[in-house]
Amino acid sequence: MVSSLPLTILEGLALVLILVLGLGLLALAVLFVLDRTQRGDAIRRNYPLIGRFRGLFTTLGEFFRQYFFAMDREELPFNRAQRDWVRHAAERAGNTVAFGSTRSLAVVGTPLFVNAAFPPLDNQYASTDPMVIGPSARHPYTARSIFNLSGMSYGALSRPAVQALSRGCREAGIWMNTGEGGLSPYHLEGGCELVFQMGTAKFGVRDAEGNLDDEKLRDLAAQEQVRMIEIKLAQGAKPGKGGILPSAKISPEIARIRGVVQGQDAISPNRHLGVDDWDDLLDFIAHVREVSGLPTGIKTVMGTEAALEGLFETIVARGTESAPDFITIDGGEGGTGAAPMPLIDLVGMSIREALPRLVDLRDAHGLHDRIRIVASGKLVNPGDVAWAICAGADFVVSARGFMFSLGCIQALKCNKNTCPTGITTHDPRLQKGLVVEEKDARVAAYARQIVQEVETIAHSVGVTEPRRMRRSHVRIVQADGASVPMDRLYPGYKELAAS
């Protein structure tokens, strides 16, 4: 009996194997018939079974390219070197490297900072001073950091992601932009300073018809943490198109915060109703500033200089008190949770061109000390931020950089509610992977590291703190491989820089 046991086991395993093989062959036969008879896919109809590998490899190709085949500097929208820098900064693992740079210095548009022959000594080093925004508002805002969190809505982001960002921003002493999805309890929870973004749908401060409700705005602005109002005209990923929050991501809580109907996509108009020209916009800004008592600015994307020149001419004609307190300029390379491909790829001027042009327009109209410039659009590493300060930005904001600090792996699933890191999903199972008490420290560490290394660049070019950097401190690589000082490419700022 004992000796027959191994034979019995082998016979059992053989039967199992035959059964599995039989079921496998049956499944292949069924798939063959289905492929041959279906009409939607020509490849599968002509090549049953084999044609299915095309779909499989297409799906897996994204994974293999990211982890096995792409070089450190090749991927888009962000490459591995950029993501790794953020990860190391967030983990406080140190960002020193050995042997040499992996970055090609011949790529057109690469900024090269001009090191000083005699940089300041260590005891002449200074941190960036706070800057006042909206000095004429009833409640001006003194912003402490040059680097802050750009707009990302609760709804586009998960609850634990917003909680971790809020806590991390407070710890780092930076502001947090709410995004256009309204003010949630999770924005307030961390105790950070907040910029309330008012999108075209006016989520959180709208009436039943979608118009601005002054009483709701007044109540929101009374929150001590809310320091500024940003009226969103456009964002880089979808200029001329309102925001989209798919119905699958709209919970009863999100519907309540936004003031929308659950079960329907939350779609914002492509512009603010009733704002038909620059005069209307300045009237709207003045109204929001008066009701809220807070510094009020706009967020937009440059399509052409001529259009924004009309804004500055209107301000000058009406008087500087009519000006927005700040302008956030987003580049066409900006990101979002969901946008049509033609807009995300092809519409809007790059931040690399738009920022210096906007600064020049502001300064040419004598508004340098009246309007603060905030730069946004794929600025996630110290070199990006330092370049923006050299170009004339007063502040820099980032969204995707902070997503990387939370653990984003660029899975490109933001619009599908299947984000594997729990950042942009409302699936409780996936959200469990994002531990707020761990990620908030990463957020703060990333922000601090950015500021520290931008200050290091400033020291290297010969000034004591970042806002003393000028366009003459950075050179831009051209098509022939040579670099040209940025103040030669954009000379409009030169006179002010020399003063």
ROMAR-277062 format. One record per residue (C-alpha): residue number from 1; x, y, z. Coordinates in steps of 0.25 Angstrom, whole numbers, padded with zeros to 4 digits. Example, Ala and Ser with C-alpha at 12.3 -4.5 7.8 and 13.67 -1.06 7.14 Angstrom:
! residues 2
[1,[0049,-0018,0031]],
[2,[0055,-0004,0029]],
! end
This chain:
! residues 499
[1,[0000,0000,0000]],
[2,[0011,0009,0004]],
[3,[0019,0006,-0009]],
[4,[0007,0010,-0018]],
[5,[0005,0024,-0012]],
[6,[0015,0030,-0021]],
[7,[0009,0024,-0033]],
[8,[-0005,0028,-0029]],
[9,[0001,0043,-0027]],
[10,[0007,0042,-0041]],
[11,[-0006,0037,-0047]],
[12,[-0013,0048,-0041]],
[13,[-0004,0059,-0045]],
[14,[-0004,0053,-0060]],
[15,[-0020,0054,-0059]],
[16,[-0019,0068,-0055]],
[17,[-0009,0072,-0066]],
[18,[-0018,0065,-0076]],
[19,[-0030,0073,-0071]],
[20,[-0022,0086,-0071]],
[21,[-0017,0083,-0085]],
[22,[-0031,0079,-0090]],
[23,[-0037,0092,-0084]],
[24,[-0026,0100,-0090]],
[25,[-0028,0094,-0104]],
[26,[-0043,0096,-0102]],
[27,[-0041,0111,-0098]],
[28,[-0032,0113,-0110]],
[29,[-0042,0107,-0119]],
[30,[-0053,0116,-0114]],
[31,[-0044,0128,-0116]],
[32,[-0040,0124,-0130]],
[33,[-0055,0123,-0134]],
[34,[-0058,0137,-0127]],
[35,[-0046,0144,-0134]],
[36,[-0050,0138,-0147]],
[37,[-0065,0142,-0146]],
[38,[-0063,0156,-0140]],
[39,[-0063,0168,-0149]],
[40,[-0057,0179,-0141]],
[41,[-0042,0176,-0142]],
[42,[-0036,0172,-0155]],
[43,[-0023,0166,-0150]],
[44,[-0030,0156,-0140]],
[45,[-0040,0153,-0152]],
[46,[-0029,0149,-0161]],
[47,[-0019,0144,-0151]],
[48,[-0028,0137,-0140]],
[49,[-0020,0135,-0127]],
[50,[-0007,0141,-0132]],
[51,[-0013,0154,-0134]],
[52,[-0017,0155,-0119]],
[53,[-0002,0156,-0116]],
[54,[-0002,0170,-0123]],
[55,[-0011,0176,-0112]],
[56,[-0004,0169,-0101]],
[57,[0010,0174,-0105]],
[58,[0004,0188,-0108]],
[59,[-0001,0188,-0093]],
[60,[0012,0183,-0087]],
[61,[0021,0191,-0096]],
[62,[0018,0204,-0087]],
[63,[0023,0196,-0075]],
[64,[0035,0190,-0082]],
[65,[0039,0203,-0088]],
[66,[0039,0210,-0075]],
[67,[0047,0200,-0067]],
[68,[0056,0193,-0077]],
[69,[0058,0200,-0090]],
[70,[0057,0215,-0088]],
[71,[0070,0222,-0084]],
[72,[0070,0231,-0072]],
[73,[0068,0244,-0080]],
[74,[0058,0238,-0091]],
[75,[0044,0237,-0085]],
[76,[0033,0247,-0086]],
[77,[0026,0254,-0080]],
[78,[0037,0252,-0069]],
[79,[0049,0244,-0070]],
[80,[0055,0234,-0060]],
[81,[0066,0244,-0056]],
[82,[0056,0255,-0053]],
[83,[0047,0245,-0045]],
[84,[0059,0239,-0037]],
[85,[0063,0253,-0033]],
[86,[0050,0256,-0027]],
[87,[0049,0242,-0020]],
[88,[0063,0244,-0014]],
[89,[0060,0258,-0009]],
[90,[0047,0253,-0003]],
[91,[0054,0241,0004]],
[92,[0065,0250,0009]],
[93,[0074,0241,0002]],
[94,[0084,0251,-0003]],
[95,[0085,0255,-0018]],
[96,[0100,0255,-0020]],
[97,[0104,0247,-0032]],
[98,[0118,0241,-0036]],
[99,[0126,0241,-0049]],
[100,[0119,0251,-0058]],
[101,[0106,0256,-0063]],
[102,[0097,0247,-0072]],
[103,[0090,0260,-0077]],
[104,[0094,0264,-0092]],
[105,[0098,0278,-0091]],
[106,[0096,0280,-0106]],
[107,[0080,0279,-0106]],
[108,[0074,0292,-0111]],
[109,[0068,0300,-0100]],
[110,[0077,0294,-0089]],
[111,[0080,0305,-0078]],
[112,[0094,0306,-0074]],
[113,[0097,0315,-0062]],
[114,[0108,0324,-0062]],
[115,[0117,0322,-0050]],
[116,[0124,0334,-0044]],
[117,[0139,0335,-0043]],
[118,[0138,0340,-0028]],
[119,[0125,0335,-0022]],
[120,[0120,0340,-0009]],
[121,[0127,0333,0003]],
[122,[0119,0324,0012]],
[123,[0116,0335,0022]],
[124,[0110,0344,0011]],
[125,[0100,0334,0008]],
[126,[0085,0337,0010]],
[127,[0072,0331,0009]],
[128,[0061,0337,0000]],
[129,[0053,0347,0007]],
[130,[0038,0346,0008]],
[131,[0030,0354,-0002]],
[132,[0017,0362,-0001]],
[133,[0006,0359,-0011]],
[134,[-0006,0369,-0012]],
[135,[-0002,0380,-0003]],
[136,[-0014,0388,-0006]],
[137,[-0024,0376,-0002]],
[138,[-0030,0377,0012]],
[139,[-0022,0365,0015]],
[140,[-0009,0364,0008]],
[141,[-0001,0351,0007]],
[142,[0013,0350,0011]],
[143,[0018,0337,0004]],
[144,[0030,0331,0010]],
[145,[0035,0321,0000]],
[146,[0039,0323,-0015]],
[147,[0034,0309,-0018]],
[148,[0020,0305,-0015]],
[149,[0009,0294,-0019]],
[150,[0001,0297,-0031]],
[151,[-0014,0294,-0033]],
[152,[-0019,0280,-0032]],
[153,[-0033,0277,-0028]],
[154,[-0039,0268,-0018]],
[155,[-0046,0259,-0027]],
[156,[-0035,0258,-0037]],
[157,[-0026,0254,-0025]],
[158,[-0030,0244,-0014]],
[159,[-0033,0248,0000]],
[160,[-0020,0243,0006]],
[161,[-0012,0250,-0005]],
[162,[-0019,0263,-0001]],
[163,[-0017,0260,0013]],
[164,[-0002,0257,0011]],
[165,[0000,0269,0003]],
[166,[-0007,0278,0013]],
[167,[0002,0273,0024]],
[168,[0015,0274,0016]],
[169,[0012,0288,0011]],
[170,[0010,0293,0026]],
[171,[0023,0286,0030]],
[172,[0031,0292,0019]],
[173,[0025,0306,0020]],
[174,[0019,0307,0006]],
[175,[0005,0310,0000]],
[176,[-0004,0299,-0005]],
[177,[-0013,0302,-0017]],
[178,[-0027,0295,-0016]],
[179,[-0029,0293,-0030]],
[180,[-0042,0297,-0036]],
[181,[-0050,0286,-0029]],
[182,[-0054,0294,-0017]],
[183,[-0049,0295,-0003]],
[184,[-0049,0281,0004]],
[185,[-0047,0278,0019]],
[186,[-0035,0271,0015]],
[187,[-0028,0283,0010]],
[188,[-0031,0290,0023]],
[189,[-0027,0278,0031]],
[190,[-0012,0280,0030]],
[191,[-0012,0294,0035]],
[192,[-0004,0300,0022]],
[193,[-0006,0313,0016]],
[194,[-0016,0312,0004]],
[195,[-0018,0318,-0010]],
[196,[-0033,0316,-0014]],
[197,[-0034,0314,-0029]],
[198,[-0047,0318,-0035]],
[199,[-0049,0311,-0048]],
[200,[-0059,0314,-0059]],
[201,[-0070,0305,-0052]],
[202,[-0067,0312,-0039]],
[203,[-0068,0299,-0031]],
[204,[-0069,0302,-0016]],
[205,[-0074,0316,-0018]],
[206,[-0085,0314,-0028]],
[207,[-0100,0315,-0027]],
[208,[-0110,0305,-0033]],
[209,[-0108,0311,-0047]],
[210,[-0093,0311,-0046]],
[211,[-0091,0326,-0044]],
[212,[-0082,0332,-0033]],
[213,[-0089,0332,-0020]],
[214,[-0083,0344,-0012]],
[215,[-0088,0339,0001]],
[216,[-0081,0326,-0001]],
[217,[-0068,0333,-0005]],
[218,[-0069,0342,0007]],
[219,[-0070,0330,0016]],
[220,[-0059,0323,0009]],
[221,[-0049,0335,0010]],
[222,[-0052,0336,0025]],
[223,[-0045,0323,0027]],
[224,[-0031,0328,0033]],
[225,[-0023,0318,0025]],
[226,[-0029,0323,0011]],
[227,[-0019,0334,0007]],
[228,[-0021,0337,-0008]],
[229,[-0031,0335,-0019]],
[230,[-0026,0330,-0032]],
[231,[-0036,0332,-0044]],
[232,[-0033,0321,-0054]],
[233,[-0035,0325,-0068]],
[234,[-0027,0314,-0074]],
[235,[-0017,0303,-0071]],
[236,[-0005,0298,-0080]],
[237,[-0011,0284,-0083]],
[238,[-0024,0289,-0088]],
[239,[-0025,0304,-0092]],
[240,[-0039,0307,-0097]],
[241,[-0045,0295,-0090]],
[242,[-0051,0294,-0077]],
[243,[-0047,0283,-0067]],
[244,[-0053,0269,-0067]],
[245,[-0055,0261,-0055]],
[246,[-0061,0247,-0059]],
[247,[-0074,0243,-0052]],
[248,[-0067,0230,-0047]],
[249,[-0058,0239,-0038]],
[250,[-0070,0247,-0032]],
[251,[-0074,0242,-0019]],
[252,[-0085,0248,-0011]],
[253,[-0075,0256,-0003]],
[254,[-0068,0261,-0015]],
[255,[-0082,0265,-0021]],
[256,[-0085,0273,-0008]],
[257,[-0072,0280,-0008]],
[258,[-0073,0284,-0022]],
[259,[-0088,0287,-0023]],
[260,[-0090,0277,-0034]],
[261,[-0099,0265,-0037]],
[262,[-0094,0251,-0034]],
[263,[-0094,0242,-0046]],
[264,[-0090,0252,-0056]],
[265,[-0077,0257,-0061]],
[266,[-0073,0270,-0055]],
[267,[-0070,0279,-0067]],
[268,[-0065,0293,-0066]],
[269,[-0069,0303,-0077]],
[270,[-0057,0307,-0086]],
[271,[-0057,0321,-0080]],
[272,[-0064,0330,-0069]],
[273,[-0078,0333,-0073]],
[274,[-0080,0348,-0074]],
[275,[-0065,0351,-0075]],
[276,[-0064,0355,-0090]],
[277,[-0052,0364,-0091]],
[278,[-0041,0370,-0082]],
[279,[-0050,0380,-0076]],
[280,[-0060,0370,-0071]],
[281,[-0048,0362,-0066]],
[282,[-0043,0373,-0058]],
[283,[-0057,0376,-0053]],
[284,[-0058,0362,-0048]],
[285,[-0044,0362,-0041]],
[286,[-0048,0375,-0034]],
[287,[-0061,0369,-0030]],
[288,[-0055,0356,-0024]],
[289,[-0044,0364,-0017]],
[290,[-0055,0373,-0011]],
[291,[-0064,0361,-0006]],
[292,[-0052,0353,-0001]],
[293,[-0043,0363,0004]],
[294,[-0031,0355,-0001]],
[295,[-0021,0357,-0012]],
[296,[-0027,0352,-0025]],
[297,[-0020,0348,-0038]],
[298,[-0021,0340,-0050]],
[299,[-0016,0327,-0056]],
[300,[-0014,0326,-0071]],
[301,[-0007,0321,-0083]],
[302,[0000,0330,-0094]],
[303,[-0004,0328,-0108]],
[304,[0002,0341,-0113]],
[305,[0008,0353,-0107]],
[306,[-0002,0362,-0114]],
[307,[-0014,0356,-0106]],
[308,[-0008,0359,-0092]],
[309,[-0002,0372,-0097]],
[310,[-0017,0376,-0097]],
[311,[-0018,0372,-0083]],
[312,[-0007,0381,-0078]],
[313,[-0011,0393,-0087]],
[314,[-0025,0392,-0081]],
[315,[-0019,0392,-0067]],
[316,[-0011,0404,-0070]],
[317,[-0023,0411,-0076]],
[318,[-0031,0408,-0063]],
[319,[-0020,0410,-0053]],
[320,[-0011,0401,-0046]],
[321,[-0021,0398,-0034]],
[322,[-0029,0390,-0045]],
[323,[-0018,0380,-0047]],
[324,[-0018,0366,-0043]],
[325,[-0009,0364,-0031]],
[326,[-0002,0352,-0038]],
[327,[-0002,0345,-0051]],
[328,[0001,0330,-0051]],
[329,[0006,0327,-0065]],
[330,[0005,0312,-0069]],
[331,[0013,0306,-0080]],
[332,[0007,0297,-0091]],
[333,[0015,0286,-0085]],
[334,[0006,0286,-0073]],
[335,[-0001,0274,-0068]],
[336,[-0015,0269,-0064]],
[337,[-0023,0257,-0060]],
[338,[-0031,0257,-0073]],
[339,[-0030,0265,-0086]],
[340,[-0032,0263,-0101]],
[341,[-0019,0260,-0108]],
[342,[-0019,0271,-0118]],
[343,[-0019,0281,-0106]],
[344,[-0009,0274,-0097]],
[345,[0000,0273,-0109]],
[346,[-0002,0285,-0118]],
[347,[-0008,0297,-0112]],
[348,[-0001,0307,-0103]],
[349,[0013,0314,-0103]],
[350,[0024,0307,-0095]],
[351,[0027,0312,-0081]],
[352,[0041,0314,-0087]],
[353,[0036,0325,-0096]],
[354,[0024,0330,-0089]],
[355,[0030,0333,-0076]],
[356,[0041,0343,-0081]],
[357,[0031,0349,-0090]],
[358,[0020,0351,-0079]],
[359,[0031,0358,-0070]],
[360,[0035,0367,-0081]],
[361,[0021,0371,-0084]],
[362,[0018,0374,-0069]],
[363,[0031,0382,-0067]],
[364,[0029,0390,-0080]],
[365,[0016,0395,-0075]],
[366,[0022,0399,-0061]],
[367,[0015,0388,-0053]],
[368,[0028,0381,-0048]],
[369,[0025,0384,-0033]],
[370,[0010,0383,-0035]],
[371,[0008,0369,-0041]],
[372,[0015,0357,-0036]],
[373,[0018,0346,-0046]],
[374,[0017,0331,-0043]],
[375,[0022,0321,-0053]],
[376,[0016,0307,-0055]],
[377,[0018,0296,-0065]],
[378,[0027,0284,-0063]],
[379,[0037,0291,-0054]],
[380,[0040,0280,-0044]],
[381,[0055,0280,-0042]],
[382,[0065,0291,-0036]],
[383,[0070,0295,-0050]],
[384,[0056,0297,-0055]],
[385,[0052,0306,-0043]],
[386,[0066,0314,-0044]],
[387,[0063,0316,-0059]],
[388,[0049,0322,-0056]],
[389,[0055,0331,-0045]],
[390,[0066,0336,-0055]],
[391,[0055,0339,-0065]],
[392,[0047,0348,-0056]],
[393,[0038,0339,-0048]],
[394,[0035,0343,-0034]],
[395,[0030,0329,-0030]],
[396,[0030,0315,-0036]],
[397,[0019,0305,-0034]],
[398,[0019,0290,-0037]],
[399,[0008,0280,-0037]],
[400,[0014,0267,-0043]],
[401,[0027,0269,-0035]],
[402,[0019,0268,-0023]],
[403,[0012,0256,-0028]],
[404,[0025,0249,-0030]],
[405,[0029,0252,-0016]],
[406,[0016,0245,-0012]],
[407,[0021,0233,-0019]],
[408,[0015,0235,-0033]],
[409,[0021,0225,-0043]],
[410,[0016,0232,-0056]],
[411,[0007,0220,-0059]],
[412,[-0002,0230,-0067]],
[413,[-0015,0225,-0061]],
[414,[-0019,0238,-0055]],
[415,[-0032,0238,-0063]],
[416,[-0036,0224,-0060]],
[417,[-0038,0223,-0045]],
[418,[-0028,0212,-0045]],
[419,[-0015,0219,-0040]],
[420,[-0007,0208,-0034]],
[421,[-0001,0218,-0024]],
[422,[-0014,0223,-0018]],
[423,[-0011,0237,-0022]],
[424,[-0022,0239,-0033]],
[425,[-0032,0228,-0030]],
[426,[-0044,0227,-0021]],
[427,[-0043,0212,-0020]],
[428,[-0041,0210,-0005]],
[429,[-0033,0197,-0008]],
[430,[-0023,0205,-0016]],
[431,[-0023,0217,-0006]],
[432,[-0018,0208,0005]],
[433,[-0004,0208,-0001]],
[434,[-0003,0223,0002]],
[435,[0000,0225,0016]],
[436,[-0002,0239,0020]],
[437,[0007,0239,0032]],
[438,[0019,0235,0023]],
[439,[0016,0243,0011]],
[440,[0015,0257,0017]],
[441,[0029,0256,0022]],
[442,[0033,0253,0007]],
[443,[0025,0265,0002]],
[444,[0032,0274,0012]],
[445,[0046,0269,0009]],
[446,[0044,0270,-0006]],
[447,[0040,0285,-0005]],
[448,[0052,0288,0005]],
[449,[0062,0281,-0004]],
[450,[0057,0289,-0017]],
[451,[0059,0302,-0009]],
[452,[0072,0298,-0003]],
[453,[0078,0294,-0017]],
[454,[0073,0307,-0024]],
[455,[0080,0315,-0013]],
[456,[0092,0307,-0016]],
[457,[0091,0311,-0031]],
[458,[0089,0325,-0027]],
[459,[0102,0325,-0019]],
[460,[0109,0318,-0030]],
[461,[0106,0329,-0040]],
[462,[0110,0340,-0030]],
[463,[0098,0345,-0023]],
[464,[0094,0343,-0009]],
[465,[0080,0338,-0011]],
[466,[0071,0333,-0023]],
[467,[0063,0346,-0026]],
[468,[0076,0353,-0029]],
[469,[0078,0344,-0041]],
[470,[0076,0351,-0054]],
[471,[0075,0346,-0069]],
[472,[0090,0349,-0070]],
[473,[0093,0338,-0061]],
[474,[0088,0327,-0070]],
[475,[0091,0323,-0084]],
[476,[0082,0315,-0094]],
[477,[0087,0305,-0103]],
[478,[0084,0307,-0118]],
[479,[0082,0298,-0130]],
[480,[0097,0300,-0134]],
[481,[0101,0295,-0120]],
[482,[0106,0308,-0115]],
[483,[0100,0315,-0104]],
[484,[0094,0329,-0103]],
[485,[0092,0338,-0091]],
[486,[0077,0339,-0088]],
[487,[0077,0354,-0087]],
[488,[0082,0354,-0102]],
[489,[0070,0345,-0106]],
[490,[0060,0353,-0097]],
[491,[0066,0367,-0095]],
[492,[0054,0374,-0090]],
[493,[0058,0371,-0075]],
[494,[0072,0376,-0077]],
[495,[0070,0390,-0072]],
[496,[0062,0386,-0059]],
[497,[0072,0375,-0057]],
[498,[0084,0385,-0057]],
[499,[0077,0394,-0047]],
! end
